[in-house]
């Protein structure tokens, strides 16, 4: 199968995002001092859930910001004010609405993955969650900035967001398999 130039760019940028995710997770696991971000050895299950939810606050704030952008455009746009049930979005609203929709989908998966991961990580291993959140947020910014320029331009951001979430699920699955 021969890939188009756009498909090749998507594959390269996605591979780069996966490599960055793996490097960041491994570096955090091996070298990031847990106390730097409040991951203590004696965290109970409730403490780990609280830690995960506090860490995910930034993800939820990203989503709230996306909602705010779409709401602001709708408020100012005669064409968009009636709502998506009544007309396709204007050219001004189309990209922010698409970013919002994708961010909602990605947020549900990421927060869920982080909560599952919080059930199997031990205290100091919780340092992974802020790293995964940072990767998610950087990915969302690159995705949003690249969206209007096409699939290749948004690929790095989409893959960074997705790789951090898939990584969280993958780590959880491995640790569950090891009996945690």
C-alpha positions in Angstrom: 0.0 0.0 0.0 1.4 3.4 -1.0 0.7 6.2 1.4 -0.2 9.7 0.2 2.0 12.6 1.4 -0.7 13.5 3.9 -0.8 9.9 5.3 2.9 9.8 5.5 2.9 13.1 7.5 0.2 11.8 9.8 2.2 8.5 10.4 5.4 10.4 11.1 3.8 12.9 13.5 1.9 10.2 15.2 5.0 8.1 15.7 6.8 11.1 17.2 3.9 11.7 19.6 4.0 8.0 20.7 7.8 8.2 21.2 7.5 11.4 23.3 4.7 9.7 25.4 6.8 6.6 26.0 9.9 8.7 26.9 8.0 11.0 29.2 6.3 8.1 31.1 9.6 6.1 31.4 11.5 9.2 32.6 8.8 10.1 35.1 8.7 6.5 36.4 12.5 6.3 36.8 13.6 9.8 37.7 10.9 12.2 38.7 10.8 12.7 42.5 7.3 11.7 43.6 7.3 14.3 46.4 7.7 17.0 43.8 4.1 16.6 42.8 2.6 15.3 46.1 2.8 11.5 45.4 3.5 10.0 48.8 4.2 6.4 49.6 1.3 6.1 52.1 -1.6 7.0 49.9 -4.9 5.1 50.5 -7.3 4.3 47.7 -9.3 7.3 48.6 -6.2 9.5 48.5 -5.2 8.1 45.1 -8.7 8.9 43.7 -8.5 12.4 45.2 -5.0 12.8 43.7 -6.3 11.7 40.3 -9.3 14.0 40.3 -7.2 17.0 41.5 -4.7 16.3 38.7 -7.5 15.9 36.1 -8.9 19.3 37.0 -6.7 20.8 34.3 -8.2 18.5 31.7 -11.7 19.5 32.8 -10.7 23.2 32.7 -9.5 22.6 29.1 -12.9 21.2 28.2 -14.7 24.1 30.0 -12.6 26.5 27.9 -13.7 24.8 24.7 -17.3 25.0 25.8 -16.8 28.7 26.6 -15.3 29.4 23.1 -18.2 27.8 21.3 -20.8 29.5 23.6 -19.1 32.9 22.9 -19.2 32.4 19.1 -22.8 31.3 19.3 -23.8 34.3 21.4 -22.2 36.7 18.8 -23.3 34.9 15.7 -26.8 35.3 14.3 -26.4 32.2 12.1 -25.2 30.0 15.0 -27.4 31.3 17.8 -30.3 29.0 17.1 -28.1 25.9 17.8 -26.7 22.9 16.1 -30.1 21.2 15.9 -31.3 23.9 13.4 -28.4 24.5 11.1 -24.8 23.5 10.3 -22.2 25.6 12.1 -20.9 28.8 10.4 -17.4 28.8 9.1 -16.4 30.7 12.3 -17.9 28.1 14.5 -17.1 24.9 12.7 -13.5 24.4 13.9 -14.1 25.3 17.6 -17.2 23.1 17.6 -15.1 20.2 16.2 -12.4 20.8 18.7 -15.0 20.8 21.5 -16.6 17.6 20.3 -13.3 15.8 20.0 -12.1 17.2 23.4 -15.2 15.9 25.1 -14.6 12.5 23.7 -10.9 12.5 24.7 -11.7 13.9 28.1 -14.1 11.1 28.9 -11.5 8.5 28.0 -8.6 10.3 29.7 -10.3 10.9 33.0 -11.7 7.3 33.0 -8.2 6.0 32.3 -6.7 8.0 35.0 -9.3 6.9 37.6 -8.7 3.2 36.6 -5.0 3.8 36.8 -5.3 5.3 40.3 -6.8 2.0 41.5 -3.7 0.0 40.6 -0.8 2.4 41.1 0.9 2.5 44.4 1.5 5.8 46.3 4.7 7.2 44.7 3.8 5.7 41.3 1.0 8.3 41.1 3.6 10.7 39.8 2.6 9.2 36.4 -0.8 11.0 36.5 0.5 14.6 36.2 2.8 13.5 33.4 -0.1 11.9 31.5 -2.2 15.1 32.1 0.6 17.3 30.8 0.9 15.1 27.7 -2.9 15.3 27.2 -3.0 19.1 27.5 0.0 19.6 25.2 -1.7 17.3 22.7 -5.0 19.2 22.9 -3.2 22.5 22.3 -1.4 21.1 19.2 -4.6 19.5 18.0 -6.6 22.7 18.3 -3.9 24.9 16.7 -3.5 22.5 13.8 -7.2 21.6 13.2 -7.9 24.2 10.6 -4.8 23.3 8.6 -5.9 19.6 8.0 -5.3 16.1 9.2 -1.5 16.2 9.0 -1.4 19.4 11.0 -3.5 18.1 13.8 -2.0 14.5 13.8 0.7 15.2 16.4 -1.8 16.7 18.9 -4.3 14.0 18.3 -1.7 11.2 18.7 -0.2 12.8 21.8 -3.6 13.0 23.4 -4.5 9.5 22.4 -1.1 7.9 23.3 -1.2 9.3 26.8 -4.7 7.8 27.3 -3.9 4.5 25.7 -0.7 4.5 27.8 -2.7 4.9 31.0 -5.1 2.1 30.0 -2.1 -0.1 29.0 -0.3 0.4 32.3 -3.5 -0.3 34.2 -4.1 -3.5 32.2 -0.5 -4.7 32.8 -0.7 -3.9 36.6 -4.1 -5.6 36.9 -2.6 -8.6 35.1 0.2 -8.6 37.7 -2.3 -8.9 40.4 -2.7 -5.4 41.7 
